[in-house]
Each structure stands twice: as C-alpha cells, then as structure tokens.
Amino acid sequence: MKKYKIPSTLILLMLLSGITGCIGNEADPSTDAGEASISALENKSPPTLGLKLIATGLTAPVQYISSDDGRMFAVDQTGMVEVFDEDGLMQEGPFMDLRDRMVDLSPGYDERGLLGMAFHPDFVENGRVFVFYSAPLRSGAPEGYSCTNRLSLFTVSEDDPDAVDMSRERVIFQIDKPQMNHNGGAITFGPDGYLYLPLGDGGGANDQGPGHSEGGNAQDTSSFYGKILRIDVDSAADGYAIPPDNPFINDSAYLPEIWILGLRNPYGIAFDSQGRVFVADAGQNLWEEVDLVEKGGNYGWNIREGTHCFDPESPNDSPASCPEVGAKGEPLIDPIIEYDHDNHTVVVGGYLYEGQDLTDLVGSYLFADWSSNFDQGDGRLYLARPEASDEGLWKAEEITIAGRPDGRIGEFIRAFGRDGEGEIYLLTSEVLGPSGDSGKIYKLVRAEDQAPT
C-alpha cells in the first residue's frame, strides 16, 4: 500500500469562523483585562516549534481526528473524508463521500459544506459515525434561506472497515439557515457520552436581519442559533433525546437542547482530559475570543464581543457600557482569551496540549489566528496559559515556527487536529478560496525535529 497525495477535490469550510468584519479595525479596550491580553500577545518571548509535513495535495481540510483505533481521518468541506492507517498511509477510496447530498458550494468563498464529523464513543464496537453538513434547503423552509444544515448518523460498512455504508443515512436533526455564514458545526462527543453540536447565530452580521430575532438569535432562548446543543443519541429509537441533566430541561422559556448560549460562531470546540470545554467563538469587527465554558452559561453575544460591549448599530466601536446580564437575568460570562483585529482576522480554535512529545507545552491551550490579510496566508500560532490565580484572561504568547520567514507559517491556518496520543496538527492552505491543491496537514514537533524545507 503506497502513500499518495489526497485528491484535489477536497475543499475546506472556507473561513471556518465566518469573517464578516474588517482587518485592521482598532478601538480602545473598554476593560483593563483587554489591554492585558493584547500586551501579553505582543510582549511575551515566544517559544519555537517545528512542523512535520503529514499530507499534501488537499484543498483545505476542516478536521484531522482519531477514531481511537490507530487510524486518523481527514475531513473536508466538500463532503469527502479520507482515512489514514496506523502507519500514516492514506487508504484507497474515501471513507465517506457526501457530495451528492450537499448544497452546491461557491468555489470563491463559502462557509457551508461538511462542517464536522464525530465518532461514537463506542465506534470500535458499533461503527457509528455522525456528520453535520449543509444540504439543499428542504421543503417548507422559509423562502430565501441559504440551506438546511443536517445532523446525520451513518455506520461503517460490514464489508469494509475503511468505508461508510452511504446507502443508510439516519437524519437526526435539521436546522434551516438564513444566511450562508456562521454555521458552527464542529460536533464532538463529551466524556459524558453526549453529542455536542455548536451552532452559529444564523449568519449575516450583527446577529440582525432576516431570520434573526429582535435582540439577536444568540440571546433568544427559543432559538437554536448561537448556542451549543447537547443531545443524547443513544436513549431513543430515533437517536434523538434530551439528556436529563441539561441545564434548562425544566425551564419552558428555553429549548431543552440548549447547553450554553450567547455565541456568534462557535466553530472550534474541544474537551480536555478533565472534561473542561474550550470554545473558540469568532468575533466580528473588533475582538476575537476563546471561552472556557460551563453548562448553562451565557457568553454574551450580541450584547458583548469578547470582554467589550457591543452595539449592533455601531459595530466598529465598543460602547462604554452595556447590560451585565442576559434577558433572563443570568450573568454574561467573559472569555479566557481575547485579542483585537490589529493585523488579525479570525480566531481558530485548537486544543489544550496533553501530549508527551512537547513537554514544555503541557497545560497550554493552543490556538491560532487565520491570517493577517486576505491576499496571502499569514496565520499565527499561539499558546495561552492561565494566570496564577486562575482568574481573568489567560496569558498568551505567539509561537515561532522554525525555518519560516518571520517565524510564521506563511499559510492560512484552517483548523487543528489531534491524534490518540494527544499530539497536535495544523491544517492549512495557501490560497484564500476553496480551490487548488495547496492544502496541507502538519504535525507540531520540537524545532530540532523539523525536517529541512
């Protein structure tokens, strides 16, 4: 079995966080915490890491994940999923091909597509695979909407463990999208065995416009948009039940699936070994954020952007004051990481490092900024550690990449991956749009272990 390049038909969920703001917007922080975070990004002495090239020839991957049986899977926006064996060799034929079930994607820019894939916690025994993807708008959906995002269950073929049986799809959940952007969708299972489904605010800008509630979908407790849902896929015959300890299951003012609310576009979501949940929530024009979330929490959008007040009528300015609670009187929770848009665009969520190869990074949350501009990829890699008091914003540092100009990757950073040993991967491409074959997967390694370029 030979190793070969992944087909160029693979395309990324473009601009995975939903960029609707502008590069280079500046505003005075409205809190001291915001100033401290920006200072940390600029003034810390950065560590240095290397990159080991794992795969080339992709267009732009969305996920690189483990099935906990030695294999890794490259997931792509176009609906293709490829499988790599224990030796890192890509198998012939795709693991999954959803292209004929999805909306037609725009090659220049699109945030729809195959948005996420997750293996059932008992995948090795039951072969169950869950995907969240953008299907054509279903019958009866509001006129003018963009697509219908669909959570579906598939099962691995009885004849081939490296392929899904595409003839058997069980649709578990559907939601009609007003706009093309802010889909969320990086689904994952928690250590509790429940499926977590992050959903964006519906799209557009400011959480306003057609398909958006007065005051914004993210704060509307009768709307799925701008939330993370928590679903039990095992207890009901149709694969859809509400966990009995969901935070709002006994409150009729909330949809019972809601686990947390107040999010703009929570694409990056990751659990650590302690069961903590990190969510990278894309900001709009001024501020990017990462939240360390707890069930029932309200994370502020569109009342706040990061730690700062937000005004939908004036999104380029952070107002001096705003409500401190949501509509139900619950407190608005600040992020653990934020940074401004001065030479940055969109936060790309990663993982808390818990591997063995990079001992200096243990306990650090790794994340990235997609690029400083739209013309040529200039993504930046960061780590963040908690303050000694474990309160307030975490201290962040930019990571230098050995052997690269300016110590940066020089590509658009699309997503992170993690293997069964806790080692971290970067998913990149060299072009803005979902086209070409410049997509790559790198493994983060020690600087001295990086191969010459």
N, C-alpha and C positions, 0 to 999 in steps of 0.2 A: 504494500500500500504506500503510495508516494504522497509527499506533501506538495500541495499546489496552491495557487492563489485563489482566494474567494472570488466568485463571479462579480463582474462589474455591475450586474443588475441590482446589487444590494444598495439601498439608499437609506439615509438617516432620517429620523424625525427631525426635520430641519429646525434649527434654533430651538432646541428642546425646551427652553424656558419661556418662549413666546416673547420676542423682543418687540415692544411697542414704543419704547422710549427712544431717546436720542443719546448719542455718545457725547461726552464732554460737558453735559449739563452740570452746573455747580450751584450749591446752595449752602448757606451757613447751617451747620448742625443745630438742631433745636435742643439737644441734650449734651451734657458733658461726656456721656458714655459714647456717643457717636464720634466725638473728637478723639477719644482714647483709642477707639478701634482703628480709625484711619491712621493715627500716629503709629500704632503698632505695625500696620501693614508697611509703612514707609521706612521705619527706623530699625526694625529688628535685623540682626545679622542672619541671613538666610542659610539654611542647610543646603547641601548639594547632593543630588541623586543622579543616577544614570537611567537610561532607557534600554530595554532589551526588546527588539522587534519580534513580535509573535506572528503577525499576519499582515499581509499587504494585499492590494487589489480590491479592497472593499470600496464602496461608495461613501457610506457614513453609518457606522453601527450605533445602535441605541443601548444594547446591553451585551455584556460578556459574563455569563453566570455559570455556576456549578450546579450539577444535579446530584451532588454528593455520592456519586458512584465512580468518580475518577474522570468523568467527561466534562467538557466545557462547551457552551453553546453561544454562538454569535447571533444576535437578534437584530434585524434590520427593519427600518421604516417601511420598506416596500412589501413586507409580508413574508420575507424569506428568513428562515432560521437554519443555520449550519451547525453541525456537531463535530467536535474535536475529540479524539480518543485520548487515552491516558498518556500517550507519547506526544501529544500535541499535533497529531496529523488530522487534517480535515477529511471527513468521510465523503465518499462519492454520493451525490444526490442529497437534496435538502432534508433536514429533519421535519420541516414544515413549510408549506407554501400557501399563503393566504391571499395571493394577489388577485385571484378572480372573485374574491368576496369583498374587496375594499373599494373605496371611492377612487376615482382617477386622481392621482397626485400631480400637482404642478411641479415640473422639474426645476423651475427657478426658485421657488420658495413654497413650503407647505409644512404645517405642523400636524397634519393628520397622518394616518397610516397605522402600522403595527406599533403600538405605543408601549407595550410591556408584555412580559411573559413570566410566569412563576410556576415552579414545580410544587405539586402537593407534598406536604411533609413526609408522606409515605410513598413517594414516587417510585422508589426502587421496588416496592411490592405491588403498587396498583397502577403505575404508568400514567397517572393523570397529570395533564398539563393545562394551565389556564392562560388565556391570552386576552388582551384588551386592545381592540382595533377599531378603525373608522370604516364603517360600512356606508353604502349609499343611504340617503335619507329614506326612512321607512314610510310606508303608507300611513297617513293620518298625522304625520309630524307637521308642525307649524310651517306654513309656506315661507320660503325664503331662507330657511335654516341651511346650515352647511352640510351636516352629515349626522348619522346616528352612530355613536360610539357603543361598542358591544363587548361585554364580558362573556367569554365562551369557554367551555370545557371540551378538551379533546383527550384521547387516550392513545398511547403508543400501540403501533401495530403488533398483533400477535405473531406475525411472521418476521418482523424486522425491528429490533430494539432501537435502531438508529433512524426510525421514521414514524411519524404520527399517522394514524388512520384518519385521513381527511374526509372520509365519507360519513363520519359520525361526529356531528357538532351539536352540543347542547348549549343553547343561548341562555345564560343565567340572568343577565341584567342588561338593559339598554337605556341610553340617555341621548336625547336629540340635542345637537349643538347649534346655538345661534350663529356663532362665528367660527372661522377656521382655526383660530389660535387658542391657546390656553386649554389644552386637552388633559393635562396631567397624564395619568395612566401607567406610571411605573409600579405596577402591582407587586406585592410581596406578601409572603406568609410570615406572621409573627411567631414567637416561641409558644404562644398560646394555641397555635393551630388554626387561627382565624385568618381570613384573607383581608388585606388592607388595600383599598382602592382609592388613590388620590385623584381628585377631580379639580380642574381649573374653574375659574369664575364664569365661564361661558364664552370668553373671548372679547375681542374689540379692545377698548381702552377704558380706564377709569371705573370698570365694573358698571357701565352705563350703556344704554341703547337698547335696541330690540332684543328681547329675550332676557333682559335684566330687570330685577325687581327694583322698586323705588328704595333707595338707600343701598342698593347693591346686592347681588346674589350671595356673596360670601358671608354677609351678616343676616341673610334671610334663613331662618331655621326651618322653613317649609320648603326649601330648595336644596337639591343635591349639589349644586355648583359651589365651588370654593370651599370644599370640605374634603376630609378623608373619611371614607365609609369603612365599616368593619362588618364582615359578613361571615356567617357560618355556612360552609359549602358541604358539610357532611351530615347534618341532622335532619334534613328534609329530602323527600323523594325528588324534588325538582332542583336540589342543590343550592337552595337559597333560603336561609333562615337568619333571624336576628339573634346574635349572642345574648344570653340572658343578663350579662353584666355590662352591656353597652350603656354609656352614661346617661342617655336620655330616653331609655326604653319605656319609662313610666311617665314621661312628660309629653302631653299631647301637643305642646307648642313646637316640638321638634320632630323631624323624621327620625324613626328609631335606629336607622342605619348609621346616623352621624356619630363619628368618634371624636373628631375635632372640627373646628370651623374657623373662618376668618382668613382664608388663604387665597392668593391670587393665581398662581400656577405652580403647584407643588409637584414638580416632576421627580426630583431626587429624593428618595425615601429609603432609609436603611436602619436596621436594628443592629445593636452591638450585643456582645455576649451577656451583658447584664439585663437585656431587654429594653434598654433605652432606645428611643426613636429619634433620629435626626432627619429633618425635612428641609431641603433647600427650596425656598419659595421665591420665584423670580419677581423682582421689583419692577417698577415702571420707569419713570424718567430720572429718578434721583438716587434711590437706595436699593441695595441687594441685601438679602438676609438668609440666615440659616437658623432654624428653630429646633430646640430640644423639647419635644412635645410630650404632653401628658393627656390622657383621655379626658374629654370634656372641655379642653382648653379653647379659648378664643384668641387667635393670633393677630387680630387687628385690622386686616384689610376689609373694606377700603376706608376705614377711619384713620388707620396708620399705615405708613410704609416704613418698615424697619422700626426703629425706636421713635420715629418722627411722625408728626401729624400730617395728614394727607387731605387735600381738598380736591374733589373731582372736577371742580370748575376752574381750578388753577393748579394743574399737576406739576408745574415746573417750580413751585415754591412750597416750602414746608411751613405751614402756619405755626404761629407761636403757641396755640392752644387747640385742644380738641377733647371730646369725651374720653374718660378713662375707663369706661365700661361699655359693654355691648347693650343691645336692646332689652335683654332680659336681666340686666344689672350685673352681669358677670364681668370680672376684671379682664382687661386686654393684656395679654402676656407678651413681653419683649423677647426678641431673638437673643441667641447667644453670640451670633456673629453678624456684623453688618459692615458694608463699605459703600462708598459713593461711586458715582458714574464718571469720575475724573479718570479718563483713559481706561475705563472698564465698560462692560455691557451687561452681561447676564451671568449670574451665579450658576455653577454646575455642581450638583450635589455628589458627594463621594461617600466615604466610609470612615469610621473610627478604625485606626490601624491596630490590629491584634495578631499580626503575623509573627514570624520568627526571623526573617531574613534582615529586616531593618530595625534593629533593636532600639536605636535612638528615637524611633517614631512611635513606639508603643504608647498607646493612650492619646495619640494625636488624631484629630479629625482632619482628613484630607479632603480638600475641595478645590475648585478651580473657577476661573473666570473665562468665559467662552472665547473672547478676543477683545482687543482694544479698538478694533475697527472692523468694517465690513468688507474691505478690499483685499486684505491679505491676513491670513490667520496669525494671531499673536497671543494665543491663550497663555494664561499664567496659572501656575500650580501653587497652592497654599497649604499650610497646615495651621491648625489652631489648637491651643491648649487652654484649659480652664484656669481662671485666676486662683490664687492660693485659697481664697475664701469660698471658691466655688459659687460665687455670685456675680452677676453682671456679665458684660461681654467678655468672651474668651480672647486671649492674646493670639494674634495671627501673624504668620511670617510667610513671605514668599519663598518658595523652594527654587533653588538654582538647578538647572539641568546641565550636567557636564557635557562639554563639547559642542554646545549650541550657542549661536550668536546671542549676545546679551543674556546668556543663561536661561533663555526661554525656548519653548518647544518650536515656535515658528509655524504652528498649525492651529486650526480651530479645534478646541477641546470640546468634544461632543458629549462624553459620558465617562463614567468609571466602571470598572469591572472588579470582581473579587472571586478568588478561587476557594476551594475547600480548605486550604491551609491558611486563609486569611491574607494572602498576598494580593496586592492591588495592581490594577491595569488602567491604562488610559486609552480611550477610544477617540481618534482624531480623523480629520481630513484636511486637505489643503485648499479646498475651494468653498465658497460661500454656499452655493446651491447644492441640491441633491443630484449631482451629476458627476460623471467621470469615474475614475477608479483609484483615487488618491487616498481613500480611507485606510487606516491602519489600526492595529492593536499593539500597544507596548506594555511590557511589564516594568513596574518600577523596581529598580535594583540599586545596589550601592554604586557610587560613582566609579570605583575601581573595577567593577564588574561589567561596565558598559563596553560593548564592542566598538572598535573604531568605526567612524562613519566616513 
